[in-house]
Amino acid sequence: MKESEVKEVEMKVQFTNTDDVEEFVKAAGQCDFDIDISYEHAYIDAKSFLGILSLGLSRELTVKYFGQNANFENMLKNYRVA
């Protein structure tokens, strides 16, 4: 796939416990592109377990990335906020 064909993906997610965060971080770690997660004005590397925990559990967070990874995208659906 050409780099110009890769679109920015932005999605709202929510985690309820540390196991959710651990699954997310493991899947993000398998991606060869940057993934950011944010809450209000705080932006964190989504591959950082402690960073995500610092944003707080049960909050609606925003995930942003440029890239494609089927495993990551399938896992992300589990935490998507409608």
Backbone as numpy.savetxt, mean C-alpha at the origin, in Angstrom:
# Nx Ny Nz CAx CAy CAz Cx Cy Cz
5.98 -4.23 -20.83 5.15 -3.06 -20.83 6.03 -1.82 -20.83
5.66 -0.86 -21.62 6.42 0.38 -21.69 6.15 1.22 -20.45
7.17 1.96 -20.01 7.02 2.80 -18.84 5.89 3.81 -19.02
5.70 4.31 -20.22 4.66 5.29 -20.48 3.25 4.70 -20.31
3.13 3.36 -20.33 1.84 2.71 -20.17 1.47 2.49 -18.71
2.42 2.67 -17.81 2.16 2.46 -16.39 1.50 3.71 -15.82
0.35 3.53 -15.22 -0.41 4.64 -14.66 -0.26 4.65 -13.14
-0.42 5.84 -12.58 -0.42 5.94 -11.13 -1.71 5.32 -10.60
-1.56 4.51 -9.57 -2.72 3.90 -8.92 -2.83 4.51 -7.54
-4.03 4.92 -7.19 -4.31 5.46 -5.86 -5.53 4.75 -5.31
-5.42 4.27 -4.07 -6.50 3.49 -3.50 -6.57 3.74 -1.99
-7.77 3.79 -1.46 -7.97 3.90 -0.02 -8.01 2.49 0.57
-7.27 2.30 1.67 -7.23 1.01 2.34 -7.39 1.22 3.84
-7.69 0.12 4.53 -7.80 0.17 5.99 -7.36 -1.17 6.56
-6.52 -1.11 7.57 -6.04 -2.31 8.25 -6.67 -2.37 9.64
-6.98 -3.58 10.11 -7.60 -3.70 11.43 -6.65 -4.25 12.49
-5.55 -4.89 12.04 -4.62 -5.44 13.01 -3.21 -5.55 12.39
-2.25 -5.92 13.23 -0.86 -5.98 12.76 -0.65 -7.10 11.74
-1.46 -8.14 11.78 -1.34 -9.21 10.77 -1.67 -8.67 9.38
-2.67 -7.79 9.31 -3.01 -7.15 8.03 -1.83 -6.36 7.51
-1.21 -5.57 8.39 -0.07 -4.73 8.00 1.09 -5.62 7.56
1.34 -6.70 8.28 2.43 -7.61 7.94 2.22 -8.20 6.54
1.00 -8.64 6.24 0.70 -9.19 4.91 0.93 -8.13 3.83
0.48 -6.91 4.09 0.64 -5.82 3.13 2.11 -5.53 2.88
2.90 -5.41 3.94 4.32 -5.07 3.81 5.08 -6.18 3.08
4.76 -7.43 3.36 5.42 -8.54 2.66 5.12 -8.49 1.17
3.87 -8.23 0.81 3.50 -8.15 -0.61 4.15 -6.94 -1.26
4.18 -5.82 -0.56 4.80 -4.61 -1.10 6.29 -4.82 -1.32
6.92 -5.57 -0.43 8.35 -5.85 -0.53 8.72 -6.66 -1.75
7.78 -7.34 -2.34 8.02 -8.14 -3.54 7.93 -7.30 -4.82
7.54 -6.04 -4.68 7.37 -5.17 -5.84 8.67 -4.44 -6.15
8.96 -4.24 -7.42 10.19 -3.56 -7.84 9.94 -2.08 -8.14
8.91 -1.52 -7.54 8.59 -0.10 -7.70 8.25 0.48 -6.34
8.28 1.81 -6.25 7.98 2.48 -4.99 6.49 2.46 -4.71
6.18 2.31 -3.44 4.79 2.35 -2.98 4.77 3.26 -1.76
3.90 4.24 -1.78 3.75 5.16 -0.66 2.40 4.94 -0.02
2.34 5.19 1.28 1.07 5.13 1.99 1.00 6.39 2.84
-0.17 6.99 2.90 -0.27 8.26 3.60 -1.56 8.37 4.41
-1.48 9.25 5.40 -2.65 9.65 6.18 -2.52 11.15 6.39
-3.49 11.89 5.91 -3.46 13.35 5.92 -2.17 13.83 5.27
-1.26 14.46 6.01 -0.04 15.01 5.41 1.21 14.16 5.68
1.03 13.00 6.26 2.17 12.12 6.57 2.29 11.06 5.49
3.47 10.98 4.86 3.74 9.99 3.81 4.81 9.03 4.29
4.59 7.74 4.08 5.47 6.68 4.57 5.77 5.72 3.42
6.97 5.16 3.44 7.31 4.07 2.51 6.45 2.87 2.90
5.64 2.38 1.99 4.70 1.29 2.29 5.40 -0.04 2.55
6.70 -0.09 2.39 7.43 -1.32 2.68 7.97 -1.32 4.11
7.56 -0.31 4.90 8.00 -0.17 6.28 6.88 -0.55 7.24
7.04 -1.68 7.91 6.05 -2.16 8.87 5.81 -1.13 9.97
6.90 -0.68 10.60 6.76 0.28 11.70 6.23 1.62 11.21
6.61 2.01 10.00 6.10 3.25 9.43 4.59 3.22 9.29
4.06 2.13 8.79 2.61 2.01 8.62 1.93 1.99 9.98
2.49 1.27 10.93 1.90 1.25 12.27 1.86 2.64 12.88
2.88 3.46 12.57 2.92 4.81 13.13 1.77 5.68 12.62
1.19 5.32 11.47 0.04 6.06 10.95 -1.23 5.69 11.70
-1.23 4.55 12.36 -2.37 4.13 13.16 -3.23 3.08 12.48
-3.60 2.08 13.25 -4.51 1.05 12.75 -5.93 1.61 12.70
-6.74 1.04 11.88 -8.16 1.38 11.73 -8.40 2.74 11.10
-7.35 3.39 10.61 -7.53 4.64 9.87 -7.63 4.34 8.38
-8.32 5.20 7.67 -8.39 5.07 6.22 -7.13 5.70 5.64
-6.29 4.88 5.01 -5.01 5.31 4.47 -5.07 5.32 2.94
-4.19 6.11 2.34 -4.13 6.19 0.88 -2.84 5.54 0.39
-2.97 4.57 -0.51 -1.83 3.90 -1.12 -1.66 4.46 -2.53
-0.42 4.83 -2.89 -0.12 5.32 -4.24 1.11 4.58 -4.77
1.02 4.18 -6.03 2.16 3.52 -6.67 2.07 3.62 -8.18
3.24 3.51 -8.81 3.37 3.41 -10.26 3.97 2.05 -10.53
3.25 1.16 -11.11 3.79 -0.17 -11.40 2.68 -1.19 -11.42
3.08 -2.42 -11.71 2.12 -3.51 -11.73 2.74 -4.75 -11.11
1.97 -5.39 -10.25 2.35 -6.66 -9.65 1.04 -7.34 -9.27
0.70 -8.41 -9.96 -0.60 -9.07 -9.78 -0.81 -9.53 -8.34
0.22 -10.11 -7.71 0.06 -10.58 -6.33 -0.24 -9.43 -5.39
0.49 -8.32 -5.55 0.26 -7.15 -4.70 -1.14 -6.59 -4.91
-1.54 -6.46 -6.16 -2.86 -5.89 -6.46 -3.99 -6.78 -5.95
-3.83 -8.09 -6.04 -4.85 -9.00 -5.51 -4.95 -8.91 -3.99
-3.80 -8.82 -3.31 -3.80 -8.68 -1.86 -4.42 -7.36 -1.45
-4.13 -6.30 -2.20 -4.62 -4.97 -1.88 -6.15 -4.91 -1.86
-6.79 -5.72 -2.69 -8.26 -5.75 -2.73 -8.86 -6.14 -1.39
-8.12 -6.91 -0.59 -8.62 -7.34 0.72 -8.80 -6.17 1.68
-8.09 -5.09 1.46 -8.08 -3.96 2.40 -8.70 -2.69 1.81
-9.20 -2.79 0.60 -9.78 -1.62 -0.08 -11.01 -1.12 0.67
-11.11 0.19 0.76 -12.26 0.83 1.37 -13.17 1.29 0.24
-14.44 0.96 0.36 -15.40 1.29 -0.71 -15.60 2.78 -0.88
